[in-house]
């Protein structure tokens, strides 16, 4: 191995390799490692002697064997959940849903939109408490906004009025993570959106916002976003390029049926994510 990987020979009369492996994998060593790592660049290093000075709980070999068996079972469950979630992510929205529509009209997003707007330019400071701020990184690959992790920024009343999101707004990433998009749900407090997002206010008499979202998250929708994007140092797409995308638009009733069908899959994903979190807690409790 390269010099980036110091090698250690394990004393197996004191500790099982598998026990040490589980411990290092699941115990929260991040704080210890960052505190003792050396270097001024992004490539920080931990000195071998500092790593060797880390103290860990060391029960008898007999008890280590018991812990190993328990951890193996929990890890297997976690691996299976992760595999299922990965498969659901890959096949989250099947293109056939849109290909099988009954004689839909093909309409450009600009015709379905009442307005478009670029977001607010503002830096996030960890110590600032103020208005919740939606960034590209706060949107996941399933088109969800992670509301409970939104940072907060200071914003004037005018900024809040101008950039406040409303239920049903479609947000689309315009730089870097092209293809990320989400529909805003109900928010408990005024929330604004960042400059690397574009807001589309859709005409709900013509189209359901989540229908447009799901189309953009489909294989064809993602391809169209990528094809229109300008590939320079950083990939970018603008409101006009997104607005030019033509999507198949069936009746509002048929749109709602598609939304419900995809919503059922999303509910399954959320159940699996809760199970995933519970399994991680179980592993943590065994380690602790």
C-alpha positions in Angstrom: 0.0 0.0 0.0 1.0 3.6 -0.4 2.5 5.8 2.4 -1.1 7.1 3.0 -1.9 3.8 4.7 0.1 3.0 7.8 0.0 -0.7 8.6 -0.7 -2.2 12.0 -0.3 -5.8 13.1 -3.1 -6.7 15.5 -2.4 -8.5 18.7 -5.0 -11.3 18.5 -4.4 -12.5 22.0 -6.1 -9.3 23.1 -8.6 -8.4 20.4 -10.5 -10.0 17.6 -9.8 -8.5 14.2 -13.6 -8.4 13.5 -14.4 -6.7 16.8 -11.8 -4.0 16.0 -13.2 -3.7 12.4 -16.8 -3.2 13.7 -15.6 -0.8 16.3 -13.7 1.4 13.9 -16.5 1.3 11.3 -19.4 2.2 13.6 -18.0 4.0 16.6 -17.9 7.8 16.2 -14.2 8.5 15.8 -14.7 11.5 13.5 -14.2 14.1 16.3 -11.1 12.3 17.6 -9.6 12.0 14.2 -10.2 15.6 13.1 -8.9 16.9 16.4 -5.6 15.1 16.1 -5.1 15.2 12.3 -2.2 17.3 11.0 -2.1 19.5 7.9 -3.3 22.8 6.6 -4.7 21.7 3.3 -7.8 19.5 2.6 -5.5 16.5 2.8 -5.2 16.2 6.6 -3.3 13.3 8.0 -3.5 11.5 11.3 -0.2 10.6 12.9 0.2 6.9 13.6 1.2 7.4 17.2 -1.9 9.5 17.9 -4.1 6.8 16.5 -2.3 4.2 18.7 -3.0 6.4 21.7 -6.8 6.2 21.2 -8.4 4.2 24.0 -11.3 1.8 23.2 -13.4 -0.4 25.4 -11.9 -3.9 25.4 -14.1 -6.7 26.9 -12.9 -10.3 27.2 -12.5 -12.3 24.0 -15.6 -14.3 24.9 -17.7 -11.2 25.1 -16.1 -9.8 21.9 -17.3 -13.0 20.1 -20.9 -12.4 21.4 -20.8 -8.8 20.2 -19.4 -9.9 16.8 -22.3 -12.3 16.3 -24.9 -9.6 17.2 -23.2 -7.0 15.0 -23.0 -9.4 12.0 -26.7 -10.0 12.1 -27.5 -6.3 12.3 -25.0 -5.4 9.6 -26.6 -8.0 7.3 -30.0 -6.4 7.8 -28.6 -3.0 7.1 -26.8 -4.2 3.9 -30.1 -5.6 2.6 -32.0 -2.4 3.3 -29.3 -0.4 1.6 -29.5 -2.6 -1.5 -33.2 -2.3 -1.7 -33.0 1.5 -1.3 -30.4 1.6 -4.1 -32.7 -0.4 -6.4 -35.6 1.9 -5.6 -33.5 4.9 -6.3 -32.4 3.5 -9.7 -36.0 2.6 -10.6 -37.8 5.4 -8.7 -39.7 6.7 -11.7 -40.2 4.3 -14.6 -40.3 6.0 -18.0 -43.1 3.7 -19.1 -45.5 5.7 -16.8 -45.1 8.7 -19.2 -44.7 6.6 -22.4 -48.1 4.9 -21.8 -50.1 8.1 -21.4 -53.3 8.2 -23.5 -52.8 10.8 -26.2 -51.4 13.6 -24.0 -50.7 17.1 -25.2 -47.0 18.0 -25.5 -46.6 21.4 -23.9 -43.4 23.4 -23.0 -42.8 24.2 -19.4 -42.8 27.9 -20.2 -46.5 27.6 -21.3 -47.3 25.8 -18.0 -45.5 28.4 -15.9 -46.9 31.7 -14.6 -43.4 33.0 -13.7 -39.7 32.0 -13.2 -37.2 33.5 -10.8 -33.6 33.0 -9.7 -32.9 32.7 -6.0 -31.2 34.8 -3.5 -27.4 35.2 -3.2 -26.3 34.8 0.4 -23.5 33.0 2.3 -24.4 30.6 5.1 -22.8 31.3 8.4 -23.2 28.5 11.0 -23.7 31.0 13.9 -26.5 33.0 12.1 -30.1 32.4 13.2 -32.8 33.8 11.0 -34.7 32.7 7.9 -34.5 29.0 6.7 -32.6 28.9 3.4 -33.0 26.1 0.7 -29.9 25.3 -1.2 -29.2 22.6 -3.9 -27.5 20.4 -1.2 -30.8 20.5 0.8 -32.6 18.6 -2.0 -32.2 14.8 -2.2 -32.2 12.5 -5.3 -35.9 11.6 -4.7 -37.0 15.3 -5.1 -37.4 16.0 -1.4 -36.3 19.1 0.5 -34.7 18.1 3.8 -36.5 20.8 5.9 -35.1 19.8 9.3 -31.5 20.4 8.2 -32.0 23.8 6.4 -29.4 26.4 7.4 -30.6 29.9 8.4 -29.5 33.3 7.1 -30.1 36.9 7.9 -32.5 38.5 5.3 -34.3 41.8 5.0 -38.1 42.1 4.9 -37.8 43.0 1.2 -35.7 39.8 0.5 -38.2 37.7 2.3 -41.0 39.1 0.3 -39.1 38.6 -3.0 -37.6 35.1 -2.4 -40.1 33.5 0.0 -41.1 30.1 -1.3 -44.8 29.0 -1.5 -46.4 25.6 -1.4 -46.3 24.1 -5.0 -43.3 26.1 -6.2 -41.0 23.9 -8.4 -37.3 24.5 -7.6 -34.7 23.3 -10.2 -30.9 23.3 -9.8 -29.2 25.5 -12.4 -25.6 24.9 -11.6 -23.4 21.9 -10.7 -26.0 19.3 -9.7 -28.1 19.5 -12.9 -31.2 17.4 -12.5 -31.9 18.0 -8.9 -35.3 19.5 -8.4 -38.1 19.5 -5.8 -41.6 20.9 -5.1 -42.0 23.0 -2.0 -44.5 21.6 0.6 -46.1 23.4 3.5 -43.6 25.3 5.6 -44.1 26.4 9.2 -42.1 29.6 8.8 -41.1 31.9 5.9 -38.4 30.2 3.9 -36.2 31.6 1.0 -34.3 29.8 -1.7 -30.7 30.2 -2.9 -29.3 31.6 -6.1 -28.3 28.3 -7.7 -31.9 27.3 -7.8 -34.6 28.5 -10.2 -38.2 28.8 -9.0 -41.1 27.9 -11.5 -44.5 29.0 -10.4 -46.8 26.6 -12.3 -50.3 27.2 -13.4 -52.2 24.6 -11.3 -55.2 24.9 -13.7 -53.1 23.3 -16.3 -50.7 21.0 -14.4 -49.9 19.6 -11.0 -46.5 20.7 -9.8 -45.6 17.2 -8.6 -46.4 15.8 -12.1 -43.8 18.2 -13.6 -41.3 17.3 -10.9 -41.7 13.5 -11.5 -41.3 14.0 -15.2 -38.1 15.9 -14.7 -36.9 13.1 -12.3 -37.7 10.5 -14.9 -35.0 9.1 -17.3 -36.2 11.2 -20.2 -36.6 14.4 -18.0 -33.0 14.0 -16.6 -31.7 13.4 -20.1 -33.4 16.6 -21.4 -32.0 18.7 -18.6 -28.5 17.3 -19.2 -28.7 17.8 -23.0 -29.7 21.5 -22.6 -27.1 22.3 -20.0 -24.0 24.2 -21.0 -20.9 22.3 -20.1 -18.0 24.5 -19.1 -15.8 24.5 -16.0 -19.1 23.9 -14.1 -22.3 22.6 -15.8 -25.0 25.2 -15.9 -28.6 25.5 -17.2 -30.8 28.6 -17.3 -34.5 29.2 -17.0 -35.0 29.5 -20.8 -33.3 26.2 -21.4 -35.5 24.5 -18.8 -38.7 26.3 -20.0 -38.1 24.9 -23.5 -38.6 21.3 -22.4 -41.8 19.8 -23.8 -43.6 17.4 -21.5 -46.5 15.1 -22.1 -49.5 16.6 -20.2 -52.6 14.4 -19.7 -55.8 15.4 -17.9 -55.4 16.7 -14.3 -57.2 13.5 -13.1 -54.6 11.3 -14.9 -51.8 13.5 -13.5 -53.1 12.9 -10.0 -53.2 9.1 -10.6 -49.5 9.1 -11.6 -48.6 11.3 -8.6 -50.4 8.8 -6.2 -48.7 5.8 -7.9 -45.2 7.4 -7.5 -46.2 8.6 -4.0 -46.8 5.0 -2.9 -43.2 4.1 -3.9 -42.0 7.2 -2.0 -43.8 6.0 1.1 -42.0 2.6 0.8 -38.7 4.5 0.5 -39.5 6.5 3.7 -40.3 3.3 5.6 -37.1 1.7 4.5 -35.1 4.9 5.5 -36.7 4.7 9.0 -35.7 1.0 9.3 -32.2 1.9 8.1 -31.9 4.6 10.8 -33.3 2.1 13.4 -30.7 -0.5 12.4 -27.9 2.0 12.7 -29.2 2.9 16.2 -29.2 -0.8 17.1 -25.6 -1.1 15.9 -24.7 2.0 17.8 -26.3 0.7 21.0 -24.4 -2.6 20.7 -21.1 -0.8 20.2 -21.8 1.7 23.0 
